[in-house]
Structures are given as structure tokens and as C-alpha cells.
Amino acid sequence: MLLAATQFSSSSALAQGVPHSPRNEESLNIALQFDSMQMDSDSAFAISNWTYENNGIQIEVIDGHLFPLTPVDGRLYGFTFEGDAKLKVTPPIQVERDAMQRSLGVQTLDTLIGEFTIFFGDRTTDSLMKHLTHVPGVEASDFGSFKRFKQALVSRQETERFSFDYVFPSVFELAVTGSNSYGFGACFYPQSGKPFLAVVQPEEFENVRLFKQSTTTQQERFTQVAQWLSTQEREASRTPEVDNSGSIHINEYEVSTVVNEPSISVQAQIGFTVAKPIGKWLSFKLFGSLGVTSVATMDGQELEFRQAGSYVMFEMPYELYPGDMDAVIVSYDGPYIFKIPRFTWYGLYSNTDWLPQTGYLMPATYKLSFDIEEKFTLVSIGKKIEEQVENGRRLSKWQSYGDAMMATFAIGVYESITRTREGLPDFTIFKNKHGHSGMVVGDNYEDLVAETVMNSYTFYTQLLGEVPGDHFYVSEIPGGYGQSFPQMIVMSGVTFMTDDVDNGFQEAFRAHEVAHQWWGHQVSWASYRDQWISEGFTEYYAYYYTQQSLQNPQMFYDFLEEEMENIVTLRKSAFSDGAPQAPLNLGFRMSSDVTRGDYQLLAYQKGALFVHMLRMMMTDLNKMDDRAFWAMMKEFYTTNIGRRVTTADFQKVAEKYCQIDLTWFFDQWVYRAEYPSYSIATDTKKVGENWVVNVRWSQENVQDDFRALMPVTIDFGEDRMARLRIDLNPQNRTADGFYQVQLPPLPLEPEEISFNDFISVMCTIDEVDWDEWED
């Protein structure tokens, strides 16, 4: 479907800022009912020998009382229970059982509980009430489970809008549509220990989740323990590898945005395809400070909608079925821009949530127009089609180069430089005009930023091929991070003030964001479990570029060695083994309440080291020829442009080039979180005309099946050297129980034998004496 073009006329209602219709009162009323929901402590019902099971979460009530919760929109959704019961949770996949082991110390949760509060998405409450006996005179306790459940269900933001987390989407959808849902949510108080929250949300990706209350003493929030795909979704042929959640997939955005700092007023024309049977009601998410004022069809028919926090539902005038294509116009406004007054610096509360969204990284085309004050400069994704100034307002139009995974904009009082180079897009760098006043000692480095961006762009083009776009933009932002968008990067102001040729950090930081134009935008990831591909690949390419750019090969290995040290020894000390790490496969869930920095460290740095280990496995060590590796990476890129790839996709192409089954390699480094500590000894003897070397080792901190292809460097002296690779495979066990292999016969006596050159295996090595070990 092609959507009509948005005009620039300043006489349009949107450009003039004509007020929108009032907020939808009915949706607010339902939200307030959730917020004011109470437990009916005067109505107690006896219950015993009742079991409820939902997608691996089982509640077994032994004996006790149920207290109904006040209805919402005329319907009873749940109860609070007091008595004796059991909670059993068994994730259906091993990686999630391992995640439970990491967080709880068990692979199956089986605990006694004294109380819980539960909401049902289906008609369980109705059927249960028919079999309950009212018991007069029972006094309800001051239930902690009900309080914690409400905290998880409803919380207020500073804007006084509602933020419904965890349970909210399923329950709110049911209250609006009146339909049944297999979703549910519950807060459980064990007889000992901290409470749990269990949730099944049909519209979410991997929609079964278990949380526990944070172990941080000053917090009462919940942190995630495990997550998996419901039986219903598996039976509907959805795979856990690809996030296709959401009832609709948005294909086209045509958006007009008026910016009057700190607020934005938006009219978004959205073309979509129906993905699941949904009837008339559709839903999307939007940043919590933005309030929807109307939803309409393309012919102007106003649609009924409901909003609470970031969750919005609207009712179409007719039934929709999978495969149907349609479009709506959504209008909304609210605060979205913050200002740092001292430096006249502007930023966005969120770079990506200003547009209605469904699912996860769904590709769409974007046509964006902006109306801002003339003093500002605005930069967005894709190609700038037009810009003009009219009546003190700056109007601009932007369009994506085909499908894009996301869109953003940056705004500020900027000054800019544009650099050109034959065969490349033009590069424009926007620096905040006032933001550096009094902050910088020495020069500003916007020229250096431009140079790094252009050089790394050229470098990646040579390695992987061209990406779309004839103009590339970099905007300074008031934050300590960088984020890449199609043909656009926002970068921390720190990198505009720093020259670190000595350590290369800022060079690698800038190059990392540029590399996302290939890994992230052209080739994206299938689900959060595969996001390490984007971040790990990008980080490795940035390291490699920095080595070439600064002509300092040692810096490359310094990067890797430092990161390996951080990962292998993470949180270990003389007094503690620290919290266990998570595997790469857990994505953002690698971070937890006690391991907050793990996502950055593991997805980025461990991901990069994974790529490096694969490169070293594919390198001819004597010729130091790694062309097969770079050819593999280019093939993986070029054959997957426009696709969302999985870890399994990458394993398949790696096996093609390595010519071996790499299941063990991916299992160890992606799906498990182990780092071997090796003790290695060598014994050298002359046998006939040759020298024979035996290598014996032991390994700790890993499972018995752990394996590594370890490089061995043999130095014969007088600049004579040989390199080979040995298989530290636990199958190579001698009769007396040692792990041992023998090197090929050597023509000369080695002066020195060393292991793990080029940081080829993430491990620690202790070289021990053969005789002492034998004793």
C-alpha cells in the first residue's frame, strides 16, 4: 500500500498547532480502576486441593482462603490467597533451566508459599467461583503479595501517566475487548525467602516469564529469572529464534512532527499487515510521556481507543484477518525533549520510542517531516529530501533508503562541518554550538570525529561492500553513549572533546557506531538472544579498524587481552567467586540486579572475542593467512542483507568454511558461560633423529566435555619458529587418567614452547613442570 505524501504547507492544522481532541476518558477510567483496585477482605472463600498450570508454571493449593479483588470494568479478574500452597516452575528448555540455576541455585523451582495474588486472563475466576464456599468471619491479613503485585502492575511516572509493567498488557487488553486470553500474572510469597512474580503475556515475545524480587537491599523491584515461549505460540509454529511478536507488523510510516521544546506533536500515518487473528482490536506501544489524542482510518473515521502508559489499543470498524493490509492515522503529543540549560544542550528522552511500535525491529519504510523553530537544526535518518524556512519555522523532509529497522532524530543549536571524498557519501558532523563552553581544555575534535567516521566507513566498505546512502550524518548528544541509525549516528559529547591516539578508545568507539551500518542495519538480529552478533561483530571490526588506522598491531591485542582478563576473572577475588556469568544467548538478560554491567561486557567484548577465536581457528598459523575468515564474514554479510539472522545461521556458514562440525564450539561459547583454567606441562625427548614432545594438561572451571583448539608456538632459536594447533579434547585421555597429546616429530630441539599466542582461546594457562606434576 502506498500512503499519500504529507505536504509541507504551514497552513496545515498540524503545523499551526491546532489543539487535538481531549484525552480518551474511558481508557483513563479503566486505568484508574486498576490503580484503585483493592482486596475484598470481607469476603473469604475456602479452597483446598486445587491445581492450576499454565505453560510450565504450576500452583498447587493445599488448603486456605481466597479473597477476591475488586472488579475492573465490571469483571472479576483475580484473588489473593492465604494458606498452604506450592509453586513449581520448570522451564521447557535447557538454557532457561541453566538461567534458573544461575539466579536461584536450582533448575526447577519447587517452593512452599503462604500467600499469593493472581490475575487470570481467561475465565478461570468465573469457573472457580462456582465451586467455592463463602466462609464468614475470616479476617484477611495485610498481604504483601497484593502490595507487590500492584507495584508491578501499576506505577506512576513524573508525568502522572500510568506505566503498566509485566502483567498489564494481557489484563488491560482483556478489560478493553472482553475477550478471553490464556495470559495471567501472579505474585507469590514463599514461606521463606523473597517473593516471585510469574507472568504469561500472549502478545509478548517469549511470553512466559519468571521474576524474583531484587536481592539489592534498598530496592523492591523485580529482576528476571527465566523466559520462554508458550505452548500456544509453539503450536502456532512460531519459533523461539525469531521475534515476530505483535498482532500487526508496521510496514510504512509517514509522520509529521511539530517540535515546540520540550514537547512534540505528531501525526503518524501507519500502514500495516495483520500477522495474527485479532478481530477488531489492535495494539501498539508508545513512549509513556506521549498521550494519544485520536486514532482514525484513512478516510477520517474516528476510532475508539484506550491508552494507559505506553500501551495503546484501538478498535477498527471491521474484522481483520492474517494477511490483511490496512492503515490508520494516530495523533499524539507530550513532553519528549530535555534541555541542559547551562550548555543549551538538547536531547531526547528516548531515541526510538517516539513512534508507535509493534513487535521487535520490524523493517519499515519511513517518510518523516519536521516543523521546528528556525534557531534549531534537526537531523534524521535516511536522505534529506527538502528543507526550507518559513515564518520563523524550519521545515524538513526525510526518507529512508528502503526498509529500515528504526528511526530517530536529533535536535540542537548546532554548528556543522561537511567533508567529501571521492567514492564516498558526503559526511556532515553536527557539534553543539554552545555545549563546549568552559568544558574543553585544548582543541575541539569535530575534525577528528569526521576523519575517523570517513576512514572507518571506507575500511568497512572494502571488507564487506557498500551500504545505501549518499549522505551520512553524525550528531553530538548530551549523553555518555553512542547509537547508530541508518545513515545517522548520535555520539557522546565526550568523543568531540578527546584525542586518545595513545590508547585508541575513542577511535574504536566511533568506529564501532559506524560498523553498525553493516552489522545491525543491513544485517540485523532475529531476537534479543542473537543481539550479540550485532554488537560482538561491530566491536571486533572496530578493534580491527583501530589497529590498521593507528598502525599499532599491538594495540589490537592489548584490547583483546584486557577484555579477556575482565571476562575470565570477572568478580573473582581473594574473598569471593562472585556471581556467575550468563551465556551470550541470554542477550540483555545477561545483566541482572547483581551483574549490571554484564550485557556490555559480554555482548560486546565476549562477542568480539568469540569472533576472534573463530578467526584464529581458521588462520594458517605458519603463513598467518586469515583470508578464509574474512571471506566467510563477507559471505555471511552479503547473503543476509535485509535479513534478521540467528546464531544458528552464523554457525552454518562457519561450518562451511571450517569444514568441521562446530556445535561444540558454539555450545561452549554462546550457550554456556565457562572459561577454562589450564595447567599445561611438556616433556621433550630425542627419539632417533627427531625430537618428540608430549603435552599434558588438566582443566578446571568447565564441564568435562570442554574442548579447545590451542595454538602452540615452538621456538628453535636463531629466528627459527614453527606454529601448530593441538586439540585439547577430553577424549585424549591416557591410561593413567591424564589428558595428553603428542606433537608431530620435530627436526630440532625446541628452545621454548609456548601456548595461546594471539589470544586464541579465552582461558588462563599455568605452565607447570612435568616432573613435579608426575610426582
Secondary structure, 3 states (H helix, E strand, C coil): CCCCCCCCCCCCHHHHCCCCCCCCHHHHHHHHHHHHCCECCCCCEEEEEEEEEECCEEEEEEEEEEEEECCECCECCEEEEEEEEEEEECCCCHHHHHHHHHHHCCCCEEEEEEEEEEEECCCHHHHHHCCCEECCCCCCCCCHHHHHHHHHHCEECCCCCEECCCCHHHHHHHHHHCCCCCCEEEEEEECCCCCEEEEECCCCCCCEEEEEECCCCCCCCEEEEEEECCHHHHHCCCCCCCCCCCCEEEEEEEEEEEEECCEEEEEEEEEEEECCCCEEEEEEECCCCCEEEEEEECCCCECEEEEECCEEEEEEEEEECCCCEEEEEEEEEEECEEEEHHHCEEEECCCCCCCCECCCCCCEEEEEEEEEECCCEEEECCEEEEEEEECCEEEEEEECCCCECCCCEEEECEEEEEECCCCCCEEEEEEECCCCCCCCCCCCCHHHHHHHHHHHHHHHHHHHCCCCCCEEEEEEECCCCCEEECCEEEEEHHHHCCCCCCCCHHHHHHHHHHHCCCECCCEEECCHHHHHHHHHHHHHHHHHHHHHHCCCHHHHHHHHHHHHHHHHCCCCCCCCCCCCCCCHHHHHHHCCCCCCCHHHHHHHHHHHHHHHHHHHHCCECCCCECHHHHHHHHHHHHCCCCCEECHHHHHHHHHHHHCCCCHHHHHHHHHCCCCCEEEEEEEEEEECCEEEEEEEEEEECCCCCCCEEEEEEEEEECCEEEEEEEEECCCCECCCCCEEEECCCECCCCCEEEECHHHCCCCEEEECCHHHHHC
